[in-house]
Amino acid sequence: MQPHYEVAIVTIVALLVYVWMGLRVGGARKVSGIDAPAMHGDPHLERNIRVHYNTLEWLPIFLAGLWLFAIYWDDRVAAALGVVWIIGRIIYALGYVADPGKREAGFVIQMLAAAILLFGALGRVIWAMVQTATV
């Protein structure tokens, strides 16, 4: 069994980035004076909440693609693409909170990394399945 060290580390770092985003929501709440469960009333708070939620929406896609790519292709390539995804999410978060118009670059970076992981894994799984069926 492969240990998948690099992919495990990337997974943990991605989750820590998600925790960091959640802490930023808490900080924005404190600065704005808007307590939970309220979700609106201050643009800075709303942008932090949106960044946090959007990252949660992408995590299942990213994590499934990351691990399946690592299992069916290559650990180090998966980990490298995972780092690209994390960097994209950070660029997205910082850009979106500063100005929603500045979120595009980070979004595209993370979307492309996630797409390569997910579709790369899908292609390899199909290829392996076909190879097994023809033997």
N, C-alpha and C positions, 0 to 999 in steps of 0.2 A: 504494500500500500504506500502510495506517495504521501509525504507529509504535508505538502501544499503550504509551506511556511510563509512564503511571500504573499500568497493570496489571503491567508489568514490574517496577516498583518494589515494588508490593504483593507480587508473587511472591517477590522477593528478601527482603523483610522477613519474610514468612511462613517462608521457609527459615531465616533468621537466628534467628527465634523458636524453631524446631525445634532449631537448634544450641544455643541458650541452654538449652533443656530437657535436652539431652544433657550439657551441662556441669554442670547441676544434679545429674544422676545421678552423674557423676564426683565431685562435691563430697560428695554423700551417701555414696558408697562410702568416701571418705577419712575422713569423720567417724565412720562406723559401723565401719570397719576390715574391711569385707567386700569382698574382692577378686573381680574377675571370674574365672571365669564365674558365680559364685554369684549367685542372684537373690533370695534371701530370707534372713530372719533379723533384719531391722531394719525396722520399719514405715515409718520415714521414707524409707529407701532404696526399699522396695517401692512406696510411693506415687509417688516420683519416676520410677521405672521405668515404672509404669503410665501416668502422664501422658505420658511420652515415647512409649511404644508406641501409646497411644490417638491421639496426634497424628499419628503415622505412618499409622495406619489411616485417618484422615480426610483426609490430604494429597491422595491421588489424586482423591477426590471433590471436594474444594475446588478444586484446581488445574484439573481438567478443566472444572468448572462455571464457574470464574472466566474462563478463556480463551475458552470457547465463548460465554459470555454477552457478553464484550467484542467478539467477532467478529460475533455475530449481533444484538446489541442495542446496547449503548453502553459505551464504555470507562470513562467517569467513574462511571457507576452501578455497573459491575462493580468498579472500584477501591474505591469507597465501601463496597460490600458486603464486599469483601475486607478492608478495615480493620476492619469490624465483626466478621468471622470471627476476625481476629488478636486483637482485644480480647477476644472470647469465649474464645479458647484461653488467653490469659494469665490471665483471671479463673478459668477452669477449673483451670489449673495451680496457681495460688496457693491457691485454695480447697481443692482435692483434697489437696495436700501438707499444709496446715494441719489439715484434718479432712475425710475422704472425704464426709461428709454435706454439705459446703459446695461440692460440685462442680456441682450442678445448674444454677445460674444461668448459669455460663459455658458449660456444655454446651448448654443450650437456645439461648443467643445464637448460638453458632457453628453449631449444627445448623440453625437457621432461616436464617442467612445462606447456608450451603451449599445448603440446599434451594431457596431463591429463585434462586440462581445456576444450579443444575443443572436444575431444572424450568423455569425461565425460558428457559434455553438450549434445552431440549428442545422447549418449545412454539413458540419462534421458528423453530427448524429445521424442525419439522413444517409450520408455517405457510408458510415459504419454499418448502418442497418442494411443497406443495399448489398454491401460486401458480404455481410453475414448470410443474407438470404440467398446469394448466388453460389455459396460454397457448398 
